[in-house]
Amino acid sequence: MIPHLLNRKLIWFFLLLLSSCSLESPVPTDVVIEGRITTDGGAKPMAAMWVKLIKDRPVSLDVNELTTKTDDKGFYRFKFKANHQLNERVYGLSYNISTADNDPYFCSSNYFRIGHLPSADTTLVYNFDIPRKTAIHCVYNDPVKAREFELNTIFKFTCGLVSDSNRFMNSTGAASMVYTENPLYIPAHTPVIAVTRGIDRKLNKALEQMDTIMVAYGTNYTHRIELR
């Protein structure tokens, strides 16, 4: 009987040993910040773009900036050891175009504040779309009514970080009866909301209308505005 009791005690000893090992703190794992930078509504990757991971203030003696470039498919990636390289500081991402393409872009450079990075095994994904500028003309179908109602149109769009919270946060120059013949620039291959506002002084009420347009890069486009 004694050998059996010894065997049972050994088994319980090893079980307790295993359980105590499982309660130990896990080895720090990786924190990854990655994403993709595109243009033309996500259709074209932006290769060889500088992307920086910047440690926000206060400035210390540590490295304040890490830099990488997007690959041929527009992907970038930063990788850290959790609880080791992050040090609970506030970080932000910035990008800057570095290509042989001389076409003008909206939001060709930008900075996005991330905040405190997690200290656990995590992958954070931040995708950016950087639309190219394309020229359009704006025409009010009824110039007399446009003057009477003092109509004015602005163009709102999303630029940079691809996020629902960032939708239509950017805007570009207004079209009015003063210079409707001049071209305006809007982002190509991107939904743009044309917001037309004015005032009906006879009825003493504000007027507003929204139209959504999307124009391909380099297309000759005339946006005709008619208050319905």
Disulfide bonds with the S-S distance in Angstrom:
Cys107-Cys159 2.09
